[in-house]
Amino acid sequence: MRGYIFIIGLIYSCNLEAQQAPNRVWYAMNWASINPAHHGLNEYVEGTFGFKQQWVGFDGAPRTVNGTLSFPFNDRKSDGAMFGAGTNVLVERNGAFTFSTATLEGAVNIKTNKENRLSLGLGGGFMQVGYDPNYVTTNQQDLAVSRFSTHNYPTYKLGLSYRTKNSLSGIYVNDLGPAKWKDLGTQSALRTEWGIYYRYLLEFSDNWYLLPTLKVTPIATAPFNYEVNVRLNYWNRIQGWLGTQNLNNVQVGIGFKIKEVLAVNYLFDRTRAAIPGVNLNSHALGIKYLLEKQGAINRMQQVLLD
């Protein structure tokens, strides 16, 4: 929801700041989409695609597409990946604005003992920001917000993650780089996103797993964002989600796997709007495919990282 508050502010004023947190789809099964430190951590070559349509029926509602390709490099002295690389593409249409980001990323994964890995990642690329004034109405005519514009900016990201046998944690910073967008207003700016997250794997039996996850994303001059979800997994084949974001919505999802290499997930999000009686419903689809396995699949590791 990068631009919702921004768009509302644009209607009433030209003294603005743009871009809330990028709405990357299904980060919970594609951690590399938000944190470059995860490339290679899963020890498989994997491709992930996500699509999200928010606020169905609302004109100019956010629509997000993102894709990630991640692969490991094996070290001959190690039984697992010690380096990883990948690429991320994110396109988000949000009312009058379109944000398109493409980055190349790499990670170094260090074994701290037999089970644990500490990973450091970084990436760089560009962000293209487009503005279409047809979606905006202002109280006073202003040439700065009345013309179409498109600009390219360099962008950088970095992250740190730590994986144990039963837990996953990380911290990341995205959209680093030039922030000013003077064509839209003297005080308009893009925002840097940073966040932290933690997930723990509870093993009830050989077939049943529970994964509570907490993700916090504080952004300067924007609302404090947090997400909580719980995922129940059966034999790494069938899984269900229940969660919320800022206690403003209810998220429910379901997913399944085919032969441990193809995962398909669906998420429904029901958000209560400030207007009485209005509910903003959203739908998301996520797909992950393991293109190449580096040996036998570690089921607990895959459940933790998916």
SULURDA-V662034 format. One record per backbone hydrogen bond with DSSP energy under -0.5 kcal/mol. NH is the residue of the N-H (numbers start at 1). CO is the residue of the C=O. Records with the same first field share a line. If there is no record, write none. Layout:
NH = CO ; CO
This chain:
7 = 3
8 = 4
9 = 5
10 = 6
11 = 7
12 = 8 ; 9
13 = 9
16 = 14
18 = 189
20 = 2
24 = 22
27 = 24
29 = 26
30 = 26 ; 27
33 = 30
34 = 31
35 = 31
38 = 35
39 = 36
41 = 38
42 = 38
43 = 40
45 = 292
46 = 44 ; 70
47 = 289
48 = 68
49 = 287
50 = 66
51 = 285
52 = 64
53 = 283
54 = 52 ; 62
56 = 281
58 = 55
59 = 57
61 = 58
63 = 93
64 = 52
65 = 91
66 = 50
67 = 89
68 = 48
69 = 87
70 = 46
71 = 85
73 = 83
75 = 80
78 = 75
82 = 73
83 = 73
84 = 107
85 = 71
86 = 105
87 = 69
88 = 103
89 = 67
90 = 101
91 = 65
92 = 99
93 = 63
94 = 92 ; 97
95 = 60
97 = 94
98 = 130
99 = 92
100 = 98 ; 128
101 = 90
102 = 126
103 = 88
104 = 124
105 = 86
106 = 122
107 = 84
108 = 120
109 = 82
110 = 108 ; 118
112 = 110 ; 116
113 = 116
117 = 163
118 = 110
119 = 161
120 = 108
121 = 159
122 = 106
123 = 157
124 = 104
125 = 155
126 = 102
127 = 153
128 = 100
129 = 127 ; 151
130 = 98 ; 128
131 = 149
132 = 96
133 = 131
135 = 132
136 = 133
139 = 11
145 = 142
146 = 143
147 = 143
149 = 131
151 = 129
153 = 127
155 = 125
156 = 176
157 = 123
158 = 173
159 = 121
160 = 171
161 = 119
162 = 169
163 = 117
164 = 167
168 = 199
169 = 162
170 = 197
171 = 160
172 = 195
173 = 158
174 = 193
176 = 156
181 = 188
184 = 181
185 = 181
188 = 185
190 = 179
193 = 174
194 = 218
195 = 172
196 = 216
197 = 170
198 = 214
199 = 168
200 = 212
201 = 166
202 = 200 ; 210
203 = 201
204 = 202 ; 208
205 = 208
209 = 233
210 = 202
211 = 231
212 = 200
213 = 229
214 = 198
215 = 227
216 = 196
217 = 225
222 = 219
225 = 217
227 = 215
228 = 244
229 = 213
230 = 242
231 = 211
232 = 240
233 = 209 ; 231
234 = 238
235 = 207 ; 233
237 = 234
238 = 234
239 = 255
240 = 232
241 = 253
242 = 230
243 = 251
244 = 228
246 = 226
248 = 245
250 = 270
251 = 243
252 = 268
253 = 241
254 = 266
255 = 239
256 = 264
257 = 237
258 = 262
259 = 257
261 = 258
262 = 258
263 = 288
264 = 256
265 = 286
266 = 254
267 = 284
268 = 252
269 = 282
270 = 250
271 = 269 ; 280
272 = 248
273 = 271 ; 278
278 = 275
279 = 277
280 = 271
281 = 279
282 = 269
283 = 53
284 = 267
285 = 51
286 = 265
287 = 49
288 = 263
289 = 47
290 = 261
291 = 45 ; 289
292 = 45
294 = 43
299 = 297
302 = 298
303 = 299
304 = 300
305 = 301
306 = 302
